[in-house]
Amino acid sequence: MHAHRREFLKTSLALSLAGAGSLCQVQVEASAAKRPLLKPVHEEIVCSWTAAHPRHDHQLIFPLDEKRLMLVWSEYYNKSPQPAQKKGFSGINDHVACQISSLISEDQGRSWGGRRVLQANEWKHNVKHPNLVRLSEQEILFSYVGWDSPTARNVFLRRSTDNGQTWGSQQQISEPGWYCCNADHALRLSSGRVLIPAHGPYAKKYIGGTSYKGGDLHSFVFYSDDGFRTWKRSANSMTAPGRGCHEPAIVELKEGRLLCFLRNTNQCLYQSISEDGGEHWSQPVPTELPSPEAPSIVKRIPSTGDLLLIWNHVASRSNWPRTPLTAAISQDEGKTWCHFKDVDNRTNYDAAYPSVTFVGDEALIAYYSRSTKWKRDSEVTLKIIPVKQFYT
């Protein structure tokens, strides 16, 4: 998209929504029965179940240039000589074989093709949780998590200098241990610092220094101030009662602080603030946003400057239910939220682990979806929503 076209969209949409500026101060969040359902201009299952590839999740959509988008996702594969042929019942668990694959769209997400394996599985279990961060017109950082054993799950990085056509040698950026990241959660700050949010179990004053046993999870970030050459980690971590805090979702606020939302077992999203670019974090506190133990994503809408939060809007101490998947807007840098609308509210389907990419005046929201009758099998659903729908 040409620069003058981008500026026109940004200016015209901002003007059309100017009258909504005070709504977040007074609007009371609607009940699930009254929340509007967003109406996509395009919707499809872009990564479908097959016997050979019965599970798809942890996805992102990354702009390569003004014409092309790249969908990157975790594509599990079945190594059994006789894979299950009944859709949704192969029972593919978290630690089984998985690779990171990609597709290309040249029509703003309406069709996809050119599948390739972006990162093959070189580990005993799998590789997944992709993140892409652009440093320049040609330079991209690609991070992911390689999983070998109950005590070895680490964060790795490759770099492309030709806009994703090829990738350089692999670098491990985490100290040896057990760590996890979320797809589409890495970001580059206005200062140039790159953040890769992460979490791990805590033991002996060291995050990631033990095998994961279902609790005591702490969140933090890996960060680099020189693009990719050296990496540090937060001086402290974020946790809460229960299973702890994990799968941090971070956005940079206009004054430079960082706002982080956290998954936990306390029936709502927790949040934390960093005043120094992710080096230190405040003690997480509960928000008024109901949530199961499931992750969120938060990003700034380029055309309006407001924040968009997407998460499972239902109070639960367990991982489920993971429906509905809800969007909300903040027009005051995360202090209050309004315009609550559902992305997917089917009661018989899970809809979780969202990613979001803005292309012109549209938001491309992708997430894993599966029937509540299925086991672990899932597909990647894509919905393209005009930005103005989040407000009207």
N, C-alpha and C positions, 0 to 999 in steps of 0.2 A: 504494500500500500504506500502511495506517495506521501511525502511529508505534509503537503498542503491538504490532502484528503484526511489524514490523521488529525490535523489541527482543526479542520472543519467539524469532524465528528465530535471531538472533545469539546469544542466551544458550543456547538448547537445542543448537544445533550446536556451539558452543564446548565445552559440557560433554560432549557425546558424543564429541568428539575429544580430550579432555584427556589420555587415556591414551597418545596418540601423540606426546607432547611430546619424547621423547628419541630418536625414531627417526632423525632427520636426523643425529644424531651418530655413528650406528653403521652405518646401512644402506649397503651397497655397491650402486651402480647396476647394474640388471639389463641383460643383453645384449638386443639388439633382438629376438632370438628368444623371450625370456622376458618381455618387457615386456607388461603387460596392455593391452588395447585398451579405452578408455573407451566406455561404452554410452550414447548419447544418448537422452533421452526424446522428443526431436524432432529430425529431420534433414531438410534439403531443400536443393536448389539454388535459392536465392532470386533470383539474377540469372542467367538462362539465356542461352546462345548464341542469337543470331539473325543472319540475314544483314545486317540493318541495324545491329545492335549485337553485333559478334562478339567483344568482349573486355570483361570486367568485373573490377575489382580495387580495391585501395587503399580499403577500406571501414571503416566504424565503425558502432556502434549507440549511439544517444544517448537517454537517458530525457528525455522532454518533461514528463511529470507522472506521477502515480501510475498512470495508465491507459495512456498512449501511449508507444511507442518509435519513434524515427526512424532508419531505415537510410540512411546516406549513403555513396555510392560513386562511383568513377570509371567512367563509362559511355562507352566509345569508340563512335564512330559511323563508318559507312562512307560516304564521299562519292563513291565510284565509281558511275557509272550502271549498271554491271553487277556488283554485288558477288558474291563467291564464295558459292556455295550449299552447298558441302560443309563440314560442321561441322568446325571446328578447323584449317582450311587457308587462311584469308584472310591470314595473316601480318601481323597488325596490330602494328606496332612501337611503341616507347615514345613517339616524337615525333609520332605521327599524331593526327588529330582526336579530342578527348575533352572531355566536359563532366561536371559533378558533378550527380548526380541523387539523389532521395530517395524512400523509401517509408515508410508508416506502419503500425505494428501496434498493435492495441488488445487483444490477447490474449497478451501476454508473449512475442511472437515466433513464435507458431504460424501466423499468416497475415499477409500484407502487401498493401497496396493504396495507392491515392491517389498514384501516381507523379507527381512534378513535377521540373523542372529547377531545381536550387538555385543553380547558378552556370553561366551559359552561357559558351561559349568565345569570349573576346574577343581571343585571341592568335593569332599566325600558326601555331603548332603546337597547343597544347592547354592545358587547365587540369585539375589533378588534385591528389591528396594532401590530402584534406580533414581538418581538425581542428576540433572543437567544444569549447569550455570554458565552463562555466556560472559566471557571476559572482553572480547572484541569481536569485530565482524567475522573473523575466521577462527578465533580461539574459544574452545568450549571445554569445560571440566565435566567429567562423567564419573560419578561416585556410585558405589554399590556395596552390598554386604555379602561376603563369602562365608559359608557355614561348613565347618569341618566336624565339630563334635560338641558335646555339652559344655565344654570349656573353651572352645575356639570358634568364635564368630566375629569376624573383623571387618573393618571398613577399608575399602580400597578405592584407588583413583586412577583414571587414565585421562590423557589430555589430547585433544585434537587441535591441530593448527590449520586444518583445511575445511572447517565448517562441518565436521562430522563425517567426512568421507572415510578417513582412517583415524586410528587411535594409537597413541604411543604406548610405551611400556607401562606395566602395572606397578603402582606404588601403594604400600600399606600405610595408612595414615593413623591408625589406632594402635596403641600399645597392645601387645598380645593379650587377648581376653575375650569376653563375651559382650558384644554390642549389637544394637539394632538401630536402624534409621527408618524413616518413612519416605515413600516416593513423593516427589514434587514439593518437598519441604525445605530444600536447600535454597539459599538466597544470597544475593550480593548487596551489601549496604551502600548507601550514598558515599561513604568514605572509601569504597573499594574493597573493604573487608569481605571475605567469603565465609559464610556460616553453613555448617552441616549439622543440623540438630540431631541428637542421638540420645539413647538411654541404655542402661545396663543395670544388673544387680549390684548391690553394694555389700562389700565384705572387707574387713580389715583395713578400713580407711581408703579403700580403692574401688572405684566404680569399674565394673567389668572384670574384677579380679577373682570371680568365682563362677561356677556354673549357675544357670538360671533355674530356680526352683519354685517359681510361681509367686515371688514376693520381693519386697524391699527394693523396688525399682527407683532409680534416680535418673533425672534428665539433665542434660547439659548441652554444650555445643563444641564441636571442633571448629577452629577458626584459623584463617590464613590472611596475612596482610601483604603477602608478596605473590598472590595469584594462586600458587600451588606448591611452591618449593618447600616451605616449612609450615608445620601445623602445630597449634597449641590447643589446649582444652580449657574450659571454664575453670576458674579458681574454686568455685563451689558448685553445688548441684541443687536441683529442685525435687522435692519429694513431699509426701503427705501421708496421713494415716491410712491404713488398709494395705493395698498392694504397692503403694507408692505412686509416683507419677511417671508416665512414659508417653512416648510418641508426641513430643513437643511440636507445636505449630506456632511459628514466629512471624511477626510483621514489624517493619520499621515505622515508627510514628513520625509525624512531621517535624517534631522538635528534636528528633534524633534518638529518643528512647526506643527500646524494643518491648513489645507486648507479646507474651507467650501464653498460649492455651495448652492445657495438659489433660491427658486421659488419666482416670483414677477410678476407684470403686466407691465413691461417695455420692453418687446420684446426680452429679453436676460437673460441668467443666470447672477446673481450677485455673487461675491465672497468676503469672509472675511478671515482674518488670526488671529490665536491665538498663542501667544508666550509663554503661560504658562499653556498649557494642557486644555484649554477650560474655564478658569476662567474669562478671559477678551478677547474681540473680537474687531478687527478693524472695522471702518465704512465700510459697504459693498460698493463695487464699481462694475460698470457694466463690463462684459467681452465681448469679440467679438464672443461669442457663442450664436447664435439666439435661442430663446425658446419661446413657449407660456407660459401661467401660468400653468405649470406642473412641477413635480419634476424630479430630476436627481439622479443618484447613482454613486459614485466614489470609486474605490478600487485599491489596489496594486496587480499586477499580481505576484504571488509567484515565478514563473519560470523565469521571466525576470527582475523583480524589477521595471518595468514601471507602470504608472498609467493608468487605464482604466476608461473612463467616458462614461456613457450611458444616453441619454436624448432624448426628442423630438426636432428634429433639424428643427424648422420653427419659424419665427418671428411672434408673435401675442400678442396683449394685453389681449386677452380673454383666457379661458381654452382650446380652440380648435383652429386649428386642433391638434390632438394628434397623428399625423403621419407625417413624418416617425419617427421611433425609431432608433437612430443612435449611433454608438460607435466611440470613438476616443482615440488615445494613446498619452500620454505625456512621453517623455524620458528625460525631464529636470525638474521634480518635479512640473509640472503644469504651467510652464512659457509659453510654447507653446504646441499646439496640432496638430496632424497629423494623417495619415492613417484613414481618415473619411470613414466609411462603415456603411451601413444600416443593422440593425437586422431585421426590418420589414418595408416595404415601400408600403404596399397596401393602395391605396387612399380611399378605401371604408371601411376601418377598423381602429378603434382606437387601438393603441398599446402603453401602458403607465404603469407607476409605476413599473419599472423594479427592479429585484433583480439579484444578480450574485454570484455564488459560484464556486471556482476553485477546480477541482478534477484532479490531475495529470496534463496532458497537455491539459485539456479541460476546457472550461467555460460553466457552466450551467446557462443560462439566462432565467428567468421566468418573465412574465409580464401579465397584464390583456389585453384581446383582446375582441373586440365586433364590430359588424357591425355598421357603422355610422347611419343606419336606426333604430337601437335598441334604447331603452330608457336607463335605468341605468343598465340593465342586462349585465353581463360580464362573461368571462371564463378565466382560467389561461392557457396560452400557455407556453410551455417549448421548448427551442431550445438549443442543445448542440453543441458548436462551438469549434473546435481545436484552441488553442491559436495562433498558427502560422498564422492562417487566418487573424488575426487582423493586421498583418504586411505585408502580401504578396498580 
